[in-house]
Amino acid sequence: MAVTSISRDTQQFSSFDVTARITAILADAGYAVTRARTGRIVFAARTEEACSTWLRDEDYDPERFAIARGPLMNDDAAELDRLRRVEARAQAATGSASWAMFRKDWFTADWARDEAGDLAGLTPEKQLQWPLNCIDWKLAALTQRDACCTAVTFDGREYYAREI
């Protein structure tokens, strides 16, 4: 599934989602051939190769023109900036290029119970029986979150990042 946006309301996302979104934003911008002296765009295309071909076909002097990424729309530029900032923060927090981010409210009692059940290979019915029904699952969730994740702020919301 293509990632259409990552915002402060996104429950969880990974480095792979951020990379895919950055790639999509940059691909939408395409490329442009500009006059080196004035910066005026004289040709635009989806790929850098198409711009190079156009320069050769039109027999323009490559010293007088430059190929660069096309301009981003304001919303795309702001999103790209946000994504690069969160990417840098998550990498710094986890020490890894592969990470996942979870919103603070992701770590619920149900999450902890499910995680423990998955680790122990327990059915949902077994998870509700003694002695597991005596566990403070909210405390377990917060303890596990603090043990495996590092707090990171993204768009004014607290997230937790961990290496994947």
Secondary structure, DSSP 4 states (H G I P E B T S, - for coil): -------TT-SEEEHHHHHHHHHHHHHHH-EEEEETTT--EEEEESSHHHHHHHHHHTT--GGGEEEEEPPPPHHHHHHHHHHHHHHHHHHHHHSSSSEEEEEGGG--HHHHHHHHHHHHT--HHHHTSTTGGGS-HHHHHHHHHHHH-EEEEETTEEEEEEE-
